[in-house]
């Protein structure tokens, strides 16, 4: 075992005891670990040159009085320890920022000599527990550890993003594990495997939960838990997204809302918009308020600030590094006339309009929501499909510089500052304050803007989270209000919708593609589309299955009419000649409707059963009514036969008046005479 005063030379060749760099003649290499040592600082230097050739450092050798049993135990422990655990422990020591270089070197030597402390192996044990949960089959093929920001090749092997980029940077185009060729597109544009990230995060969560620690549960968003799409209206004949701009917004935030969307702004799910949620396109992203514009990449106002941005590969100057990225402003392209898209820049960008909105958010320190689109092909952090919400970022600096096309562009440095972990990391906690990255292009930048005061959105050390240090800006959007009785304005509160059962949602799926209602007598076409029988027949009403052709005296063959399906171009004319009702589908629909009616009836009985007549307390009006009924019963006289006839005749006359009011209005004398007759009947009977 090494003496307390025996320390080797560090990575730069400086002795850790005397703090000097020894020469080659004064340094001595261990034959086992090849570590340089300063001869003059050793407690037991070699006596001769022969001893120096076969010399072992104090960490690799045992003291003379050590028993041979210890040698055997150390050999057994060394043979049982795996190389992956040793590498992981060394990486954990090197990544510990609280240690100095001398302390790191000392702990590495203790680890190699077999006398490492238990605290140094905690990370190894943690990784081993997680690997046991995952069966050890997801580790990186290069560093043999759990992949950090994992990338999966088509051959099924996983790599850390940095390991993969380093491998490709060495001009190697095959897998490091099986030598299968890597597609050039993946080699140039690797994408992070989000499913593997979630699996590692959930495994770590289970491990920490098993040990009794409190940790944040990793969320996984299922698309089937969201409400139905709202961009299709009843006026549209076919389903489409032409009216997506007027679709329903599922959150209760105004268009100029800053920061994350919390659960109180989500009346549908009471969850808020969580980091990692994905949508099919920008239209659905707009419905959840993450980024309202469905075309523009910046949402904001030039005199108010920017609320959100979208990374969709619009400018080739963008650089994405996950936790931070360099964003290019808008403008600089000629879109006059009918030019809807133009990737060529023709003039310089300026800090105005939406670019000025981003600049104000930089000066104020407002949080900016960021969504990434699959159209950003150059970024490894973009989703494979759709649009994904990646949390809030803060703009630290903005400037102007000459872009790749020769014209000046506005540039912004975004740094992530969200309380939830990023979708590409397997950590269980969110962001912590980090040092700003070094950006090389700042050397030739102009119009530099940097925040001087404290930001509005900042990290609180006591609460260990990102919060509003200053009050967020008030919304300038108009709020729908209604006047109360006393003249005060009261904000309208949206009533929370009743929860829809699974059976009702399933019944909604069996809807006709024409009338959008639950199908009645369903028909299934050969192209697998379902319609009501009446709707499908009315769609082709007045059309014949064949048409006659003739040119002058010449008679041509009868031609068949093409009748396309209302939802696709498939010809269904043969099916329409003898349509058969889908009995199985109709039985399912009727069964669901019956079950829903029974559930509703059960709910109504529970509501009505809550107040029985026995428990009710009679009011004064009810008491008076009962008293009047009893008085009528006591003072009632027996009804004679003449009075019964009189009553029936009056009823017949009133029925005549109700059925033919015009006749009674045209001939009032007749009605009067009938009344005289009725009044005369009692006298005659008497």
C-alpha positions as CSV (number, residue, x, y, z in Angstrom):
1,X,0.0,0.0,0.0
2,X,1.2,3.5,-0.8
3,X,2.6,5.7,1.9
4,X,0.6,8.9,2.6
5,X,3.5,11.0,1.2
6,X,3.9,9.0,-2.0
7,X,2.1,10.6,-4.9
8,X,2.8,10.2,-8.6
9,X,3.1,12.9,-11.3
10,X,-0.1,14.3,-12.9
11,X,-1.0,14.3,-16.5
12,X,1.2,17.2,-17.3
13,X,4.3,15.5,-15.7
14,X,4.3,17.7,-12.6
15,X,5.1,15.9,-9.3
16,X,2.1,16.1,-6.9
17,X,4.4,16.3,-3.9
18,X,7.0,19.0,-4.7
19,X,5.0,20.7,-7.4
20,X,7.9,20.6,-9.9
21,X,8.3,19.0,-13.2
22,X,11.2,16.4,-12.9
23,X,13.5,15.7,-15.8
24,X,13.6,12.3,-17.6
25,X,16.6,11.3,-15.4
26,X,14.7,12.1,-12.2
27,X,11.5,10.4,-13.2
28,X,10.8,6.7,-12.8
29,X,8.1,4.6,-14.6
30,X,6.3,1.7,-12.9
31,X,6.6,-1.5,-14.9
32,X,3.0,-2.4,-14.1
33,X,0.9,0.8,-14.5
34,X,3.5,2.9,-16.4
35,X,2.9,5.8,-14.1
36,X,5.7,8.4,-13.8
37,X,7.0,9.1,-10.3
38,X,9.5,11.6,-9.0
39,X,12.5,9.6,-7.6
40,X,13.6,12.2,-5.0
41,X,10.0,12.4,-3.5
42,X,9.7,8.6,-3.0
43,X,9.8,7.3,0.6
44,X,11.6,4.2,-0.6
45,X,13.5,4.8,-3.9
46,X,15.2,1.9,-5.7
47,X,18.8,1.1,-4.5
48,X,20.3,0.2,-7.9
49,X,19.8,0.4,-11.6
50,X,18.6,-3.3,-11.7
51,X,16.0,-2.5,-9.1
52,X,14.9,0.5,-11.2
53,X,14.3,-1.6,-14.3
54,X,11.9,-4.0,-12.4
55,X,10.5,-1.3,-10.0
56,X,6.9,-1.2,-9.1
57,X,5.2,1.9,-7.7
58,X,3.8,1.8,-4.1
59,X,0.2,1.4,-5.5
60,X,1.1,-1.7,-7.5
61,X,3.2,-3.4,-4.7
62,X,2.4,-4.5,-1.2
63,X,4.5,-3.6,1.9
64,X,6.9,-6.3,3.1
65,X,4.9,-7.2,6.2
66,X,1.7,-7.9,4.3
67,X,0.4,-11.4,4.6
68,X,0.2,-13.7,1.6
69,X,-3.5,-14.2,2.3
70,X,-4.1,-10.5,1.5
71,X,-2.3,-11.0,-1.8
72,X,-4.6,-13.9,-2.7
73,X,-7.7,-11.9,-1.7
74,X,-6.7,-8.9,-3.7
75,X,-6.0,-11.0,-6.7
76,X,-9.4,-12.6,-6.4
77,X,-11.1,-9.2,-6.1
78,X,-9.2,-7.9,-9.0
79,X,-10.2,-10.8,-11.2
80,X,-13.9,-10.6,-10.2
81,X,-14.2,-6.8,-10.9
82,X,-15.2,-6.1,-14.5
83,X,-13.5,-3.6,-16.7
84,X,-16.7,-1.7,-17.3
85,X,-17.1,-0.9,-13.6
86,X,-13.5,0.4,-13.5
87,X,-14.0,2.6,-16.5
88,X,-17.3,4.0,-15.1
89,X,-15.7,4.8,-11.8
90,X,-12.8,6.6,-13.5
91,X,-15.3,8.6,-15.6
92,X,-17.3,9.5,-12.5
93,X,-14.1,10.8,-10.8
94,X,-13.2,12.9,-13.9
95,X,-16.7,14.4,-14.2
96,X,-16.7,15.5,-10.5
97,X,-16.3,19.3,-10.7
98,X,-15.9,19.6,-6.9
99,X,-12.5,17.8,-6.9
100,X,-9.2,19.3,-7.9
101,X,-6.8,17.7,-10.4
102,X,-4.6,16.4,-7.5
103,X,-7.6,14.9,-5.7
104,X,-8.8,13.3,-8.9
105,X,-5.3,11.8,-9.6
106,X,-5.1,10.5,-6.0
107,X,-8.6,8.8,-6.2
108,X,-7.7,7.3,-9.6
109,X,-4.5,5.7,-8.0
110,X,-6.6,4.4,-5.0
111,X,-9.1,3.0,-7.4
112,X,-6.4,1.1,-9.4
113,X,-4.7,-0.2,-6.2
114,X,-8.0,-1.7,-5.0
115,X,-8.4,0.7,-2.0
116,X,-11.1,2.9,-3.4
117,X,-13.7,4.3,-1.1
118,X,-17.3,3.3,-1.3
119,X,-18.4,6.8,-2.2
120,X,-16.4,6.5,-5.5
121,X,-18.4,3.4,-6.5
122,X,-21.8,4.8,-6.0
123,X,-22.2,5.8,-9.6
124,X,-21.0,2.3,-10.7
125,X,-23.6,0.6,-8.4
126,X,-26.3,2.9,-9.8
127,X,-25.4,2.1,-13.4
128,X,-25.2,-1.6,-12.5
129,X,-28.7,-1.5,-11.0
130,X,-30.1,0.3,-14.0
131,X,-28.3,-2.1,-16.3
132,X,-29.8,-5.0,-14.4
133,X,-33.3,-3.6,-15.0
134,X,-32.6,-3.2,-18.7
135,X,-30.8,-6.5,-18.9
136,X,-27.5,-4.8,-19.9
137,X,-28.5,-4.8,-23.6
138,X,-28.7,-1.1,-24.2
139,X,-25.2,0.0,-23.4
140,X,-23.0,1.9,-25.8
141,X,-21.0,-0.3,-28.1
142,X,-17.9,2.0,-27.7
143,X,-17.7,3.1,-24.0
144,X,-19.8,0.1,-22.8
145,X,-21.9,2.3,-20.5
146,X,-25.5,3.5,-20.6
147,X,-25.7,5.7,-23.7
148,X,-25.9,9.4,-23.1
149,X,-28.1,10.9,-25.8
150,X,-28.4,7.5,-27.5
151,X,-28.2,7.0,-31.3
152,X,-29.3,3.6,-32.7
153,X,-28.0,2.3,-36.0
154,X,-30.1,0.3,-38.4
155,X,-28.3,-2.9,-37.4
156,X,-29.6,-2.4,-33.8
157,X,-26.6,-1.2,-31.9
158,X,-26.6,1.8,-29.6
159,X,-24.0,4.6,-29.2
160,X,-23.7,7.8,-27.3
161,X,-24.1,10.8,-29.6
162,X,-20.5,12.0,-28.9
163,X,-19.1,8.5,-29.4
164,X,-20.9,8.1,-32.7
165,X,-19.9,11.5,-34.0
166,X,-16.3,10.8,-33.0
167,X,-16.4,7.5,-34.9
168,X,-17.8,9.1,-38.0
169,X,-15.3,11.9,-37.7
170,X,-12.6,9.3,-38.2
171,X,-14.0,8.6,-41.7
172,X,-15.4,5.3,-40.6
173,X,-18.6,4.3,-42.3
174,X,-19.3,0.9,-40.6
175,X,-20.8,0.0,-37.3
176,X,-18.2,-0.3,-34.5
177,X,-19.7,-3.5,-33.3
178,X,-20.8,-5.6,-36.3
179,X,-19.1,-3.7,-39.2
180,X,-22.4,-3.3,-41.0
181,X,-22.4,-0.3,-43.3
182,X,-24.0,2.8,-41.8
183,X,-26.3,4.7,-44.3
184,X,-24.7,8.0,-45.4
185,X,-27.9,9.9,-44.4
186,X,-27.7,8.7,-40.8
187,X,-23.9,9.3,-40.7
188,X,-24.4,12.9,-41.6
189,X,-27.7,13.5,-39.7
190,X,-27.9,11.2,-36.6
191,X,-31.1,11.4,-34.6
192,X,-31.4,10.7,-30.9
193,X,-33.6,7.7,-30.0
194,X,-36.2,9.3,-27.8
195,X,-37.8,5.9,-26.9
196,X,-34.4,4.7,-25.5
197,X,-34.1,7.9,-23.6
198,X,-37.4,7.4,-21.9
199,X,-36.6,3.7,-21.2
200,X,-33.3,4.7,-19.4
201,X,-35.1,7.5,-17.5
202,X,-37.8,5.2,-16.3
203,X,-35.3,2.5,-15.3
204,X,-33.5,5.1,-13.2
205,X,-36.7,6.2,-11.7
206,X,-37.6,2.6,-10.7
207,X,-34.2,2.1,-9.2
208,X,-34.4,5.3,-7.1
209,X,-38.0,4.4,-6.1
210,X,-36.9,0.9,-5.0
211,X,-34.2,2.4,-2.8
212,X,-36.7,4.7,-1.0
213,X,-35.6,7.9,-2.6
214,X,-38.0,10.5,-3.9
215,X,-37.7,11.2,-7.6
216,X,-39.8,12.8,-10.3
217,X,-41.7,10.3,-12.3
218,X,-40.7,10.4,-15.9
219,X,-43.8,11.1,-18.0
220,X,-44.7,9.6,-21.3
221,X,-47.4,11.2,-23.3
222,X,-49.9,9.0,-25.2
223,X,-51.7,10.5,-28.1
224,X,-54.9,8.6,-27.4
225,X,-55.3,10.6,-24.1
226,X,-55.8,13.8,-25.9
227,X,-59.2,15.2,-27.0
228,X,-60.3,14.8,-30.6
229,X,-59.0,16.9,-33.4
230,X,-60.8,20.2,-33.9
231,X,-59.7,21.4,-37.3
232,X,-62.6,19.6,-39.1
233,X,-66.0,21.3,-39.0
234,X,-69.4,20.1,-40.1
235,X,-69.4,22.4,-43.0
236,X,-66.4,20.7,-44.6
237,X,-67.6,17.9,-46.9
238,X,-64.3,16.0,-46.5
239,X,-61.9,15.9,-43.6
240,X,-59.0,18.3,-44.1
241,X,-57.0,21.1,-42.6
242,X,-58.1,24.1,-44.7
243,X,-59.8,25.7,-41.8
244,X,-57.1,24.9,-39.2
245,X,-56.6,28.6,-38.3
246,X,-60.0,28.7,-36.8
247,X,-59.7,25.5,-34.9
248,X,-60.4,25.1,-31.3
249,X,-57.7,26.1,-28.7
250,X,-57.6,23.5,-25.9
251,X,-55.7,25.8,-23.4
252,X,-57.0,29.0,-21.7
253,X,-53.9,31.2,-22.4
254,X,-53.9,34.3,-24.4
255,X,-51.9,34.6,-27.6
256,X,-49.2,36.7,-25.8
257,X,-48.7,34.3,-22.8
258,X,-45.0,34.1,-21.7
259,X,-43.4,31.0,-20.1
260,X,-44.6,27.4,-19.7
261,X,-48.3,26.4,-19.9
262,X,-49.3,25.1,-16.4
263,X,-52.0,22.7,-15.4
264,X,-54.4,25.6,-14.4
265,X,-54.5,26.6,-18.1
266,X,-55.4,23.1,-19.2
267,X,-59.1,22.4,-18.5
268,X,-59.2,19.4,-20.7
269,X,-56.5,17.2,-19.0
270,X,-55.4,19.3,-16.0
271,X,-51.8,18.6,-16.9
272,X,-50.5,21.5,-18.9
273,X,-48.2,21.2,-21.9
274,X,-45.4,18.9,-20.8
275,X,-41.9,18.7,-22.2
276,X,-41.7,16.0,-24.8
277,X,-45.2,16.2,-26.1
278,X,-45.4,15.7,-29.9
279,X,-48.0,16.6,-32.4
280,X,-48.6,15.6,-36.0
281,X,-47.9,19.1,-37.4
282,X,-47.8,22.8,-36.6
283,X,-51.7,23.0,-36.7
284,X,-52.0,20.7,-33.7
285,X,-49.2,22.4,-32.0
286,X,-51.1,25.7,-32.3
287,X,-54.2,24.2,-30.7
288,X,-52.2,23.5,-27.5
289,X,-50.6,27.0,-27.4
290,X,-47.0,25.9,-27.6
291,X,-46.5,28.0,-30.7
292,X,-49.5,29.8,-32.2
293,X,-48.3,30.7,-35.7
294,X,-48.6,27.8,-38.1
295,X,-46.2,29.3,-40.7
296,X,-44.0,31.9,-39.0
297,X,-41.1,30.7,-36.9
298,X,-41.3,33.5,-34.3
299,X,-44.4,34.4,-32.2
300,X,-44.1,37.9,-30.6
301,X,-44.7,41.6,-30.9
302,X,-42.0,44.2,-31.6
303,X,-42.8,46.4,-28.6
304,X,-43.7,43.6,-26.2
305,X,-41.4,40.6,-26.6
306,X,-41.4,37.1,-28.1
307,X,-43.3,34.2,-26.6
308,X,-42.1,31.2,-28.7
309,X,-39.9,30.1,-31.6
310,X,-39.9,27.0,-33.9
311,X,-36.8,25.3,-35.2
312,X,-37.7,24.0,-38.6
313,X,-34.6,24.4,-40.7
314,X,-35.6,27.6,-42.3
315,X,-32.1,29.2,-42.3
316,X,-28.9,27.3,-43.0
317,X,-27.0,29.4,-40.4
318,X,-28.8,27.8,-37.4
319,X,-26.7,25.7,-35.0
320,X,-28.4,23.3,-32.6
321,X,-26.5,21.9,-29.6
322,X,-29.5,20.7,-27.5
323,X,-29.2,22.7,-24.3
324,X,-28.2,25.8,-26.3
325,X,-28.6,26.8,-30.0
326,X,-27.9,29.7,-32.3
327,X,-31.1,31.0,-33.9
328,X,-31.3,33.1,-37.0
329,X,-33.9,35.9,-37.2
330,X,-36.6,36.4,-39.9
331,X,-36.5,38.5,-43.0
332,X,-33.8,39.2,-45.6
333,X,-35.7,37.3,-48.4
334,X,-37.8,38.6,-51.3
335,X,-41.3,37.4,-50.9
336,X,-43.0,39.9,-53.1
337,X,-45.7,39.0,-55.6
338,X,-46.7,35.3,-55.6
339,X,-43.4,34.2,-54.0
340,X,-44.5,32.2,-51.1
341,X,-41.2,30.5,-50.4
342,X,-37.7,31.7,-51.2
343,X,-34.5,30.3,-49.5
344,X,-32.2,32.9,-51.1
345,X,-31.4,35.9,-49.1
346,X,-31.3,39.2,-51.0
347,X,-30.8,41.9,-48.3
348,X,-29.7,42.3,-44.7
349,X,-31.8,41.5,-41.7
350,X,-32.5,44.3,-39.1
351,X,-33.7,44.4,-35.5
352,X,-37.3,45.2,-36.4
353,X,-40.6,43.5,-36.2
354,X,-40.2,39.9,-35.0
355,X,-36.4,40.3,-34.7
356,X,-37.0,43.2,-32.3
357,X,-39.4,41.1,-30.3
358,X,-36.7,38.5,-29.7
359,X,-34.3,41.3,-28.8
360,X,-36.8,42.6,-26.1
361,X,-37.1,39.2,-24.6
362,X,-33.3,39.1,-24.4
363,X,-33.1,42.4,-22.6
364,X,-36.0,41.5,-20.2
365,X,-34.9,37.9,-19.6
366,X,-38.3,36.5,-20.6
367,X,-38.7,32.7,-21.1
368,X,-39.3,31.6,-24.7
369,X,-41.1,28.4,-25.5
370,X,-39.2,26.3,-28.1
371,X,-40.6,23.7,-30.4
372,X,-38.5,21.5,-32.8
373,X,-39.8,20.2,-36.1
374,X,-38.7,17.1,-38.0
375,X,-38.0,19.4,-41.0
376,X,-34.7,20.4,-39.2
377,X,-32.6,17.7,-40.8
378,X,-29.2,19.0,-39.7
379,X,-30.0,18.7,-36.0
380,X,-29.5,15.5,-34.0
381,X,-32.0,16.8,-31.4
382,X,-35.0,17.2,-33.8
383,X,-37.8,14.6,-33.6
384,X,-38.1,11.9,-36.2
385,X,-41.6,13.0,-37.1
386,X,-44.0,15.8,-36.2
387,X,-43.4,18.7,-33.9
388,X,-42.2,18.4,-30.3
389,X,-42.3,20.8,-27.4
390,X,-38.8,21.0,-25.7
391,X,-39.4,23.5,-22.9
392,X,-38.4,27.1,-22.3
393,X,-35.2,28.8,-23.2
394,X,-33.7,32.2,-22.4
395,X,-32.0,34.5,-24.9
396,X,-28.6,35.6,-23.4
397,X,-27.1,37.6,-26.3
398,X,-28.1,38.8,-29.8
399,X,-26.0,40.3,-32.5
400,X,-25.6,40.7,-36.3
401,X,-23.1,39.1,-38.5
402,X,-22.5,38.1,-42.2
403,X,-24.3,34.9,-43.0
404,X,-23.4,32.1,-45.3
405,X,-25.1,33.8,-48.2
406,X,-23.1,37.0,-47.7
407,X,-25.9,39.2,-46.2
408,X,-26.1,40.2,-42.5
409,X,-28.4,38.2,-40.3
410,X,-29.7,38.6,-36.8
411,X,-28.3,35.9,-34.4
412,X,-29.6,34.9,-31.0
413,X,-28.0,32.7,-28.3
414,X,-30.7,30.5,-26.6
415,X,-29.9,28.6,-23.4
416,X,-32.3,26.1,-21.9
417,X,-33.7,26.9,-18.4
418,X,-36.6,24.6,-17.8
419,X,-37.6,22.7,-14.6
420,X,-38.3,19.5,-16.6
421,X,-35.6,17.4,-18.2
422,X,-35.0,17.6,-21.9
423,X,-36.4,14.9,-24.1
424,X,-32.9,13.8,-25.2
425,X,-31.4,13.3,-21.8
426,X,-32.0,10.5,-19.3
427,X,-31.6,12.7,-16.3
428,X,-34.5,12.9,-13.8
429,X,-34.0,16.6,-13.0
430,X,-34.3,19.7,-15.1
431,X,-31.7,22.3,-16.0
432,X,-29.3,24.0,-13.6
433,X,-27.6,27.4,-14.2
434,X,-24.7,26.8,-16.5
435,X,-21.9,28.8,-18.0
436,X,-22.5,30.4,-21.4
437,X,-20.9,28.5,-24.2
438,X,-18.1,30.0,-26.2
439,X,-19.3,31.2,-29.6
440,X,-16.6,31.8,-32.2
441,X,-18.6,34.1,-34.4
442,X,-18.9,36.7,-31.6
443,X,-15.4,38.0,-32.6
444,X,-16.7,39.6,-35.9
445,X,-20.2,40.4,-34.6
446,X,-21.8,43.9,-34.7
447,X,-24.8,45.5,-33.0
448,X,-24.2,43.4,-29.9
449,X,-27.0,43.3,-27.4
450,X,-26.5,41.7,-23.9
451,X,-28.7,41.9,-20.8
452,X,-27.4,44.2,-18.1
453,X,-29.9,43.8,-15.3
454,X,-31.4,40.7,-13.6
455,X,-33.7,38.5,-15.7
456,X,-37.4,38.2,-15.1
457,X,-37.1,34.3,-15.3
458,X,-34.3,33.1,-13.2
459,X,-33.2,30.2,-10.9
460,X,-34.1,30.2,-7.3
461,X,-31.5,28.6,-5.1
462,X,-33.8,28.1,-2.1
463,X,-36.6,26.4,-4.1
464,X,-34.1,24.8,-6.5
465,X,-36.3,25.6,-9.5
466,X,-36.8,28.3,-12.2
467,X,-39.4,30.8,-11.3
468,X,-40.5,34.3,-12.2
469,X,-38.3,36.7,-10.2
470,X,-40.2,39.6,-11.6
471,X,-43.9,39.7,-12.4
472,X,-44.6,38.4,-15.9
473,X,-45.9,41.0,-18.4
474,X,-49.7,41.4,-18.4
475,X,-51.6,40.2,-21.4
476,X,-52.7,42.8,-23.9
477,X,-55.2,40.6,-25.6
478,X,-58.9,41.6,-25.0
479,X,-60.7,39.5,-22.4
480,X,-64.4,38.7,-22.9
481,X,-66.3,40.2,-19.9
482,X,-69.9,40.4,-19.0
483,X,-71.5,43.1,-16.8
484,X,-72.9,42.0,-13.4
485,X,-76.1,43.4,-11.9
486,X,-74.2,46.1,-10.0
487,X,-72.3,47.2,-13.1
488,X,-69.0,45.5,-12.4
489,X,-67.3,43.5,-15.1
490,X,-66.9,39.8,-14.4
491,X,-64.7,37.6,-16.5
492,X,-66.3,34.7,-18.1
493,X,-65.2,31.3,-16.8
494,X,-65.3,28.4,-19.1
495,X,-67.4,25.6,-17.8
496,X,-65.5,22.3,-17.6
497,X,-66.8,19.7,-19.9
498,X,-68.2,16.5,-18.7
499,X,-65.8,13.6,-19.0
500,X,-66.6,11.3,-22.0
501,X,-66.6,7.6,-21.3
502,X,-64.7,5.1,-23.3
503,X,-67.9,3.7,-24.8
504,X,-69.0,7.1,-26.0
505,X,-65.6,7.8,-27.6
506,X,-65.7,4.4,-29.2
507,X,-69.2,5.0,-30.5
508,X,-68.0,8.3,-31.9
509,X,-65.5,6.4,-34.0
510,X,-68.4,4.6,-35.8
511,X,-69.5,7.8,-37.5
512,X,-70.5,8.3,-41.1
513,X,-67.9,10.1,-43.3
514,X,-70.6,12.2,-44.9
515,X,-73.0,13.3,-42.1
516,X,-70.4,12.9,-39.3
517,X,-73.0,11.2,-37.1
518,X,-73.2,7.7,-35.8
519,X,-74.0,5.4,-38.7
520,X,-77.6,4.2,-39.3
521,X,-77.7,1.0,-41.4
522,X,-74.0,1.1,-42.0
523,X,-72.5,0.2,-45.4
524,X,-68.8,-0.7,-45.8
525,X,-67.5,-0.1,-49.3
526,X,-64.8,-2.3,-51.0
527,X,-62.3,0.5,-50.2
528,X,-63.1,0.0,-46.4
529,X,-64.9,3.3,-45.9
530,X,-68.1,3.3,-43.8
531,X,-71.3,5.4,-44.6
532,X,-74.9,5.5,-43.7
533,X,-77.0,3.8,-46.3
534,X,-79.2,6.8,-46.8
535,X,-76.2,9.2,-47.0
536,X,-74.4,7.0,-49.6
537,X,-77.6,6.6,-51.7
538,X,-78.3,10.4,-51.6
539,X,-74.8,11.1,-52.7
540,X,-75.4,9.3,-56.0
541,X,-79.1,10.1,-56.4
542,X,-80.1,10.7,-59.9
543,X,-77.1,9.0,-61.5
544,X,-77.5,5.9,-63.6
545,X,-75.1,3.0,-63.7
546,X,-74.7,3.1,-67.5
547,X,-75.0,5.7,-70.3
548,X,-76.1,5.3,-73.9
549,X,-73.7,6.4,-76.6
550,X,-74.6,7.1,-80.2
551,X,-73.3,9.2,-83.1
552,X,-75.9,9.7,-85.8
553,X,-77.2,6.3,-87.2
554,X,-74.4,4.4,-85.6
555,X,-75.2,2.7,-82.3
556,X,-72.3,2.3,-79.8
557,X,-71.8,0.0,-76.9
558,X,-73.3,1.1,-73.6
559,X,-70.6,2.6,-71.3
560,X,-70.4,2.1,-67.6
561,X,-70.6,5.2,-65.3
562,X,-67.7,5.6,-62.9
563,X,-68.9,6.4,-59.4
564,X,-66.1,7.3,-57.0
565,X,-66.2,6.8,-53.3
566,X,-66.9,10.1,-51.4
567,X,-63.6,9.5,-49.5
568,X,-61.3,8.1,-52.2
569,X,-61.1,7.7,-56.0
570,X,-62.1,4.0,-55.9
571,X,-65.0,3.1,-58.2
572,X,-67.9,1.6,-56.2
573,X,-70.5,1.4,-58.9
574,X,-70.7,-2.4,-58.7
575,X,-71.2,-2.2,-55.0
576,X,-74.0,0.4,-55.3
577,X,-76.0,-1.9,-57.5
578,X,-76.6,-4.2,-54.6
579,X,-75.3,-2.7,-51.3
580,X,-75.3,-5.0,-48.3
581,X,-75.7,-3.7,-44.8
582,X,-72.8,-4.5,-42.4
583,X,-74.8,-6.5,-39.8
584,X,-71.9,-7.1,-37.5
585,X,-71.0,-3.4,-37.4
586,X,-74.7,-2.5,-36.9
587,X,-74.9,-4.9,-33.9
588,X,-71.8,-3.4,-32.3
589,X,-73.3,0.1,-32.7
590,X,-76.6,-0.9,-31.2
591,X,-74.9,-2.7,-28.4
592,X,-72.9,0.4,-27.5
593,X,-75.9,2.7,-27.7
594,X,-77.8,0.3,-25.4
595,X,-75.0,0.2,-22.8
596,X,-74.7,4.0,-22.9
597,X,-78.4,4.4,-22.3
598,X,-78.2,2.0,-19.4
599,X,-75.3,3.9,-17.8
600,X,-77.2,7.2,-18.2
601,X,-80.3,5.8,-16.7
602,X,-78.3,4.5,-13.8
603,X,-76.8,7.9,-13.2
604,X,-80.2,9.5,-13.3
605,X,-81.5,7.0,-10.7
606,X,-78.6,7.8,-8.4
607,X,-79.3,11.5,-8.7
608,X,-83.0,11.1,-8.1
609,X,-82.5,8.6,-5.3
610,X,-80.6,11.1,-3.3
611,X,-83.8,12.8,-2.1
612,X,-86.7,10.5,-1.1
613,X,-90.2,11.8,-0.4
614,X,-90.0,10.7,3.2
615,X,-87.2,13.1,4.0
616,X,-88.8,16.1,2.3
617,X,-90.2,18.8,4.6
618,X,-93.6,20.2,3.3
619,X,-93.6,23.9,2.6
620,X,-96.4,26.3,3.4
621,X,-97.6,26.3,-0.2
622,X,-97.7,22.5,-0.3
623,X,-99.6,22.5,3.0
624,X,-102.2,25.0,1.6
625,X,-102.6,22.9,-1.5
626,X,-103.2,19.8,0.5
627,X,-105.7,21.6,2.6
628,X,-107.6,22.8,-0.4
629,X,-107.7,19.3,-1.8
630,X,-109.1,17.9,1.4
631,X,-111.7,20.7,1.6
632,X,-112.8,19.9,-1.9
633,X,-113.1,16.2,-1.0
634,X,-115.2,16.9,2.1
635,X,-117.5,19.4,0.4
636,X,-117.9,17.5,-2.8
637,X,-121.4,16.7,-4.0
638,X,-122.4,13.6,-6.0
639,X,-122.3,14.3,-9.7
640,X,-125.6,13.7,-11.5
641,X,-126.0,12.2,-15.0
642,X,-127.2,15.5,-16.4
643,X,-124.1,17.3,-15.1
644,X,-121.9,14.6,-16.7
645,X,-123.7,15.1,-20.1
646,X,-123.3,18.9,-19.8
647,X,-119.6,18.5,-19.1
648,X,-119.0,16.2,-22.0
649,X,-120.8,18.6,-24.3
650,X,-118.8,21.6,-23.2
651,X,-115.6,19.5,-23.8
652,X,-116.8,18.7,-27.3
653,X,-117.4,22.4,-28.1
654,X,-114.0,23.3,-26.7
655,X,-112.4,20.7,-28.9
656,X,-114.1,22.1,-31.9
657,X,-112.8,25.6,-31.1
658,X,-109.2,24.2,-30.7
659,X,-109.3,22.2,-34.0
660,X,-110.8,24.9,-36.2
661,X,-110.1,28.3,-34.7
662,X,-110.6,30.1,-38.1
663,X,-114.2,28.8,-38.3
664,X,-115.0,30.0,-34.8
665,X,-113.6,33.4,-35.6
666,X,-115.5,33.7,-38.8
667,X,-118.9,32.7,-37.2
668,X,-119.1,34.0,-33.6
669,X,-122.9,33.8,-33.6
670,X,-122.8,30.0,-34.0
671,X,-120.6,29.7,-30.9
672,X,-122.9,32.0,-29.0
673,X,-125.9,30.0,-29.9
674,X,-124.1,26.8,-28.8
675,X,-123.5,28.5,-25.5
676,X,-127.2,29.3,-25.2
677,X,-128.1,25.7,-25.9
678,X,-125.7,24.5,-23.3
679,X,-127.1,26.9,-20.7
680,X,-130.6,25.8,-21.5
681,X,-129.9,22.1,-21.0
682,X,-129.9,22.2,-17.2
683,X,-133.3,24.1,-17.1
684,X,-134.9,21.4,-19.3
685,X,-133.5,18.7,-17.2
686,X,-134.9,20.3,-14.0
